[in-house]
Each structure stands twice: as structure tokens, then as C-alpha cells.
Amino acid sequence: MCPGSSSVPIKAHPRCRFLTKDGCSVYPDRPTACRYYAMGTVSMRKVRASSEEDFYFMVKEDQCLGHQEPKVQAVRAYREEQGVDRYDEVNKEWRQIVLKKRSCGPTVGKPSARSLDFLYLCSYDVDGLRAFIKRPGVGEVFNLDEAAM
């Protein structure tokens, strides 16, 4: 797992495995990260604010030939063109979890290894989570719905 994150790293490749000589081989179904590239996004919740605010920035990397294009575009237009609204809606709850994980408690921005391990368990290891929940004592601490198990 990436330090300070809940994401699982993939093996490094010199270039995208979906990039062919004809361009992106999965373009219509590309993931959200590809739709946003080369724009980065950060969500932050200010103290005493009820919701987070998104901030956008440009990521400039030599391999991105789009930076050589003369086109200038506002963030809103870029997001519409890339169709990210529906992906953002699907990922909204996940982003809230990650934001909360990074912005609360005595280890603001740097959750403990145990906390990150538990976040990983809940996010990527359904069988491991199920085994954890069935351990003695867990049901005494958490109100778990047996039907949902």
C-alpha cells in the first residue's frame, strides 16, 4: 500500500499498458484518473465547514503531448469534455472516507500503520473483513446486522 494512502500501488511501467501505437486502447472506458489527466484535483474541508471544496491544478509532465496543443480550456469545460461528473458521483463516498481519514484525529494527514491496514482491509479485502467481523468480541463493540453479513 502507498504510505499515507489507502491506494494499492501497481508495478511501475515506463508507459501506460493501454497505450498502443494507435493511441489509448480503452479510451471510451478509461478510468477516472485518465479522464482527469493532466489535471490534478484535491478536496479539502475547512475547519467548521460542512462540506469539502475541490481545487484543481495542472500536472505538467514531458510525456503528455497535450501540453503542446494551443487549446486553452476552463476547468468546467475540461471536466464536461471528459465526462467526469458521473464518475465523481460514483466515487463521492469513497473520497469522503479518504478525506476524513487524512484530516481527523491526532495524526492529521498521517494515519497510523494499523489504521491504514484496517482501511485497506475494508477497501480491498472483503474476505479478510468478513473474517475480522466474525472474530469474538467484534459484535459486542459494533452493532452489526446479521442479515447483511
Stockholm file with secondary structure:
# STOCKHOLM 1.0

chainA/1-149         MCPGSSSVPIKAHPRCRFLTKDGCSVYPDRPTACRYYAMGTVSMRKVRASSEEDFYFMVKEDQCLGHQEPKVQAVRAYREEQGVDRYDEVNKEWRQIVLKKRSCGPTVGKPSARSLDFLYLCSYDVDGLRAFIKRPGVGEVFNLDEAAM
#=GR chainA/1-149 SS CCTTSSCCCCCCCSSCTTEETTEETTGGGCCHHHHHTTEEEEEECCTTCSSCEEEEEECCCTTCGGGGSCCCCCHHHHHHHHTHHHHHHHHHHHHHHHHHHHSSSTTTTCCCHHHHHHHHHHHHCHHHHHHHHTSTTHHHHSCCCTTTC
#=GC SS_cons         CCTTSSCCCCCCCSSCTTEETTEETTGGGCCHHHHHTTEEEEEECCTTCSSCEEEEEECCCTTCGGGGSCCCCCHHHHHHHHTHHHHHHHHHHHHHHHHHHHSSSTTTTCCCHHHHHHHHHHHHCHHHHHHHHTSTTHHHHSCCCTTTC
//
